[in-house]
Amino acid sequence: MSAASSPMLVALGEPMIEFNQTRGDDPSRWLQGYGGDTSNMAIAAARLARGTPLRVAYVTSIGDDAFGRMFLRLWSDEKVDAVGVAVDRNAPTAVYFVSHGVQGHAFSYLRAGSAASRMSVESLPLPLLRQASALHVSGISQAISTSACDACFAAIEAVRSAGGRISYDPNLRLKLWPLARARAIVRATIALADWVMPSYDEACQLFDTDTPDGIVDALHALGAPIVALKLGAQGCVVSDGRRREAIAGRRVDAVDATGAGDCFDGAFVVRLLQGDDAFTAARYANAAAALATTGYGAVAPLPDEAAVRALLGEVIA
């Protein structure tokens, strides 16, 4: 693999401008931020990998609009390489809204026909993908359109054929596609992935079991070598097929869980690429994801390396 001397993580998917409802006295007040699960993951990874040789890049399509230009500035500031980002002059950058209530946070999306949903096999930056040490995709990347789903599989094949690893978060969103199609696509992708990181609630819908051990068994049966089942504040269950461990979550003053699972993904993959075993990587990712809940929005509270090590009680030399 050509990227061996300079490791590179590439994420592929749909970025979205975020408007997050603050919990003040005026519910009409919204905080503008950034979202999109794989973009969040890439930014989390880049923050945590800062100062190391690991390079993080993003593959998507954005609109030729103010929101698209905001993302280009964001990725530049966050040291996420945007060489794989295309600009579509005929489609917008997607937008979503996060509201808060007694049931937690709820999402409303304006993403139909977005630039990212128009990604295709033909639009992929194959030279970049063939340099990747790892590629991260999600079920959302696949669900936004048939052409984007085809692009995900083509990207996976390009990376695998060049010796890279595949990181996958099913991130089930039934507003985007029916459960039967989601199950078929997710299961086919798991069979191609090296690292699979579902959340418990979505995994219960994808598999015919609601126990963490049953879910992990199902993922291994589909061919996943390493599984990290995310349990929210309860932590995660990690398995490499031989050893299985429940890892407790970290206590923090949480205010907004938006993007916490994406942060877990970014932290987990960064540590795996830097040589940690799955269990050490998951402890680190648990701490990173906990810190991501201590502020509003998907991106602003994403932690850096020092913050994660401090929560773990470790000192950076």
HUFENMO-V556834 format. One record per backbone hydrogen bond with DSSP energy under -0.5 kcal/mol. CO is the residue of the C=O (numbers start at 1). NH is the residue of the N-H. E is the energy in kcal/mol with one decimal. If there is no record, write none. Layout:
CO;NH;E
CO;NH;E
This chain:
1;4;-1.8
2;5;-0.5
3;6;-0.8
7;55;-2.6
8;133;-2.5
8;134;-1.6
9;57;-2.7
10;136;-2.8
11;59;-2.5
13;15;-0.5
15;94;-0.6
16;35;-3.0
17;96;-2.6
18;33;-3.5
19;21;-0.5
19;98;-2.6
20;31;-3.3
25;27;-0.7
26;29;-1.6
29;22;-1.5
30;32;-0.6
31;20;-2.9
33;18;-2.1
34;298;-0.5
35;16;-2.1
36;40;-3.0
37;41;-2.2
38;42;-2.2
39;43;-2.5
40;44;-2.8
41;45;-2.5
42;46;-2.5
43;47;-2.5
44;48;-2.1
45;49;-1.9
46;50;-0.6
47;50;-0.7
47;305;-0.6
49;52;-2.2
55;9;-2.8
56;81;-3.0
57;11;-2.1
58;84;-0.6
59;13;-1.8
60;86;-2.5
62;88;-3.2
63;65;-1.8
65;69;-2.2
66;70;-1.9
67;71;-1.8
68;72;-1.9
69;73;-2.0
70;74;-2.4
71;75;-3.0
72;76;-1.9
73;77;-2.7
74;78;-2.4
75;80;-2.9
76;79;-1.0
79;56;-0.5
79;81;-0.6
81;58;-2.3
82;85;-2.0
84;60;-1.0
84;86;-0.5
86;62;-2.6
86;88;-0.5
87;89;-0.6
88;64;-1.2
88;91;-0.9
91;64;-0.5
92;115;-3.0
94;17;-2.6
95;110;-3.3
96;19;-1.8
97;99;-0.5
97;108;-2.2
98;21;-3.4
99;106;-2.8
101;104;-1.8
104;101;-1.8
106;99;-2.5
108;97;-3.1
110;95;-2.0
111;114;-2.1
114;118;-0.6
115;118;-1.2
116;119;-1.8
120;123;-0.6
120;124;-0.5
121;124;-1.2
124;126;-1.6
125;128;-0.6
125;129;-2.0
126;130;-2.4
128;131;-1.4
129;132;-1.5
133;165;-2.7
134;10;-2.7
135;137;-0.5
135;167;-3.5
136;12;-2.2
137;169;-1.6
138;142;-1.2
139;143;-1.9
140;144;-1.5
145;149;-2.0
146;150;-2.4
147;151;-2.0
148;152;-2.2
149;153;-2.0
150;154;-2.3
151;155;-2.6
152;156;-2.6
153;157;-2.2
154;158;-2.3
155;159;-2.4
156;160;-2.9
157;161;-2.5
158;162;-0.9
159;162;-0.5
159;164;-2.8
160;163;-1.5
165;135;-2.3
166;194;-2.4
166;195;-2.2
167;137;-2.1
168;197;-2.7
169;139;-1.9
173;176;-1.9
173;177;-0.8
178;182;-2.5
179;183;-3.1
180;184;-1.8
181;185;-2.6
182;186;-3.0
183;187;-2.3
184;188;-1.8
185;189;-2.0
186;190;-2.6
187;191;-1.4
189;192;-1.6
189;193;-0.7
190;193;-1.1
193;225;-0.6
194;226;-1.5
195;168;-2.8
196;228;-2.5
198;230;-3.0
199;203;-2.3
200;204;-2.1
201;205;-0.9
202;206;-1.5
203;207;-2.0
207;209;-1.4
211;215;-2.4
212;216;-2.6
213;217;-2.5
214;218;-2.1
215;219;-2.2
216;220;-2.3
217;221;-2.3
218;222;-1.3
219;224;-2.1
220;223;-1.4
223;225;-0.5
226;196;-2.4
227;239;-2.4
228;230;-0.7
229;237;-2.0
230;200;-2.4
231;234;-1.7
232;235;-2.0
235;231;-3.1
236;247;-3.2
237;229;-3.0
238;245;-2.7
239;227;-2.6
243;240;-1.9
245;238;-2.8
245;247;-0.6
246;248;-0.5
247;236;-2.3
252;254;-1.4
257;260;-2.2
259;263;-2.2
260;264;-2.3
261;265;-2.1
262;266;-2.4
263;267;-2.8
264;268;-3.0
265;269;-2.5
266;270;-2.2
267;271;-2.2
268;272;-2.1
269;273;-2.7
270;274;-1.3
271;276;-2.6
272;275;-1.5
277;281;-2.5
278;282;-1.8
279;283;-1.8
280;284;-1.9
281;285;-2.6
282;286;-2.7
283;287;-1.8
284;288;-2.4
285;289;-2.8
286;290;-2.2
287;291;-2.1
288;292;-1.5
290;293;-1.5
291;294;-1.6
293;255;-3.5
293;256;-2.0
299;302;-2.0
304;308;-1.9
305;309;-2.5
306;310;-2.1
307;311;-2.0
308;312;-2.0
309;314;-3.3
310;313;-1.0
315;317;-0.5
